[in-house]
Amino acid sequence: MATYVISDIHGDYERFVKLLATIKFNPSDKVYLLGDMIDRGNQGLKILQMAMKNTSFVALMGNHEYMAIKPLNWLFNNDVSQFENMPVDVKKDFVEWLNIGGQSTMKEFQALTHDEQAEILNYLNELLPYKELTVQGQKFVLVHAGIDNFSKEKELSEYSIEELIFDKPSYYLKYFDDKYLVTGHTPTRYIREEELNLPRGIVDKSGHKYDKIYKKKRHIAIDCGCGYGGLLGAICLENLQEFYV
């Protein structure tokens, strides 16, 4: 049995399956998905359904899942032709979600049966914003984006949802002495761009040189830019071995 973490698949089901083959996934393994499984790509809900039906997978809430819940709940209860009659607050959430890539997920959701839609909504509402675990004596904190406004005096449960799944951490600061903080959300190319003071956009012209997993100061950042033309990465928590497709 091995423990892997993957993040920000963004609807690329085929690459996700290829990555599972690359790590030689075994049903006895545990695979943590750090959110943003949906949007941009066309098969995000297929990834969710795979995770729902397989106890080897544990999914956490990402900002894309969080932002999709209200619009998908409205679609579940209403016909899209009634869009103009949508309450103002729901319409605002809907437009914001579509602007970050929700169109593909909306189409995928509309193609599901009513029962399948209900299962998806129930699953999304049950996703947790973080997970603490110990692997071979080493402690890890898994969270989609944060932790922003970090304080050693605060418990994880005291942070807001924004600080956990929307706001990036300060990668130049070591948060924990005895734990690794494993995050997605921020493509690692942009972490390195900021760290190296590189001109904006230069990383996009360098192949995948900057798209690898970032490991410094007990941070492990694993969004390798799959949703932006980069790589999809996985890390094994037993030995911190990296895998890419």
Rosetta blueprint (number, residue, H / E / L):
1 M L
2 A L
3 T E
4 Y E
5 V E
6 I E
7 S L
8 D L
9 I L
10 H L
11 G L
12 D L
13 Y H
14 E H
15 R H
16 F H
17 V H
18 K H
19 L H
20 L H
21 A H
22 T H
23 I L
24 K L
25 F L
26 N L
27 P L
28 S L
29 D L
30 K E
31 V E
32 Y E
33 L E
34 L L
35 G L
36 D L
37 M L
38 I L
39 D L
40 R L
41 G L
42 N L
43 Q L
44 G H
45 L H
46 K H
47 I H
48 L H
49 Q H
50 M H
51 A H
52 M H
53 K L
54 N L
55 T L
56 S L
57 F E
58 V E
59 A E
60 L E
61 M L
62 G L
63 N H
64 H H
65 E H
66 Y H
67 M H
68 A H
69 I H
70 K H
71 P H
72 L H
73 N H
74 W H
75 L H
76 F H
77 N H
78 N L
79 D L
80 V H
81 S H
82 Q H
83 F H
84 E H
85 N H
86 M L
87 P L
88 V H
89 D H
90 V H
91 K H
92 K H
93 D H
94 F H
95 V H
96 E H
97 W H
98 L H
99 N H
100 I H
101 G H
102 G H
103 Q H
104 S H
105 T H
106 M H
107 K H
108 E H
109 F H
110 Q H
111 A L
112 L L
113 T L
114 H H
115 D H
116 E H
117 Q H
118 A H
119 E H
120 I H
121 L H
122 N H
123 Y H
124 L H
125 N H
126 E H
127 L L
128 L E
129 P L
130 Y E
131 K E
132 E E
133 L E
134 T E
135 V E
136 Q L
137 G L
138 Q E
139 K E
140 F E
141 V E
142 L E
143 V E
144 H L
145 A L
146 G L
147 I L
148 D L
149 N L
150 F L
151 S L
152 K L
153 E L
154 K L
155 E L
156 L H
157 S H
158 E H
159 Y L
160 S L
161 I H
162 E H
163 E H
164 L H
165 I H
166 F L
167 D L
168 K L
169 P L
170 S L
171 Y L
172 Y L
173 L L
174 K L
175 Y L
176 F L
177 D L
178 D L
179 K E
180 Y E
181 L E
182 V E
183 T E
184 G L
185 H L
186 T L
187 P L
188 T H
189 R H
190 Y H
191 I H
192 R H
193 E H
194 E H
195 E H
196 L L
197 N L
198 L L
199 P L
200 R L
201 G L
202 I H
203 V H
204 D H
205 K H
206 S L
207 G L
208 H L
209 K L
210 Y L
211 D L
212 K L
213 I L
214 Y E
215 K E
216 K E
217 K L
218 R L
219 H E
220 I E
221 A E
222 I L
223 D L
224 C L
225 G E
226 C H
227 G H
228 Y H
229 G L
230 G L
231 L E
232 L L
233 G E
234 A E
235 I E
236 C E
237 L L
238 E L
239 N L
240 L L
241 Q L
242 E E
243 F E
244 Y E
245 V L
